[in-house]
Amino acid sequence: MSLLIDYRPYILIAVLVGMIFLPKDWRKNKLFQIAAFLLAFSAGYELIMSEPVTNMPGTVNRFLNQDGAEHNENSRYYQDPIDRSNRLYKPSE
């Protein structure tokens, strides 16, 4: 089983190349084109990132949930959330 996991990107590429040899009327089908795109994306992602495509949602989630810039890291663009909230939502008197 680990052999399949190790060679998964190459198996995806082989399936993608094999799809080229299917009849032309199949290749015009939208579902075929979507499947070919997804296979190409999966194989490319696995080769570039050296991790399975199934780990991509977790990678994206970790990237998006990183802490923002601290006040001392980028003082020009930093806005204190409390000051910003008070300025935007302070009831007018």
C-alpha positions in Angstrom: 0.0 0.0 0.0 2.8 2.4 0.8 4.1 1.9 -2.8 0.9 3.4 -4.1 1.2 6.3 -1.8 4.8 7.0 -2.7 4.0 7.0 -6.5 0.6 8.6 -6.3 1.6 11.8 -8.3 3.1 9.6 -11.1 0.0 7.4 -11.2 -2.1 10.5 -11.6 0.1 11.8 -14.4 -0.1 8.3 -16.1 -3.9 8.4 -15.9 -4.0 11.9 -17.3 -1.8 10.9 -20.2 -3.9 7.8 -20.7 -7.0 10.0 -21.0 -5.5 11.6 -24.1 -5.8 8.3 -25.9 -9.6 8.1 -25.4 -11.9 8.8 -28.4 -12.2 12.4 -29.5 -16.0 12.6 -28.7 -15.2 11.7 -25.1 -12.6 14.4 -24.9 -15.1 17.1 -26.0 -17.3 16.2 -23.0 -17.3 18.9 -20.2 -17.2 16.3 -17.5 -14.1 14.8 -19.1 -12.4 18.2 -19.3 -13.2 18.9 -15.6 -11.8 15.5 -14.6 -8.7 16.1 -16.6 -8.2 19.5 -15.0 -8.7 18.1 -11.5 -6.2 15.3 -12.2 -3.7 17.8 -13.6 -4.1 20.1 -10.6 -3.8 17.2 -8.1 -0.7 15.8 -9.7 0.9 19.3 -10.0 0.1 20.1 -6.4 1.5 16.9 -5.1 4.7 17.3 -7.1 5.2 20.9 -6.1 4.2 20.8 -2.5 5.4 17.2 -1.7 2.2 16.5 0.2 -1.1 14.9 -0.8 -3.9 17.0 -2.1 -6.0 15.9 0.9 -3.7 18.0 3.2 -4.4 21.2 1.2 -7.4 22.4 3.2 -5.4 22.1 6.5 -2.5 24.0 4.9 -4.8 26.8 3.7 -6.5 26.9 7.1 -3.2 27.2 8.9 -2.0 30.0 6.6 -5.2 32.0 6.9 -5.3 31.7 10.7 -1.9 33.1 11.3 -1.6 36.0 13.7 -1.6 39.5 12.1 1.2 42.0 12.3 2.1 43.3 15.8 2.2 47.0 16.5 6.0 47.1 16.5 6.3 45.0 13.3 4.5 47.4 11.0 3.6 50.6 12.9 2.6 52.5 9.7 -0.3 50.2 8.9 -1.2 48.8 12.3 -4.5 49.9 13.7 -5.5 48.9 17.2 -8.8 47.0 16.9 -10.3 48.6 20.0 -9.4 52.2 18.8 -10.8 51.4 15.4 -14.0 49.9 16.8 -14.5 53.0 19.0 -13.9 55.3 16.1 -16.2 53.5 13.7 -19.0 52.5 16.1 -19.0 55.2 18.7 -22.5 56.6 19.0 -22.7 60.2 18.0 -23.7 62.5 20.8 
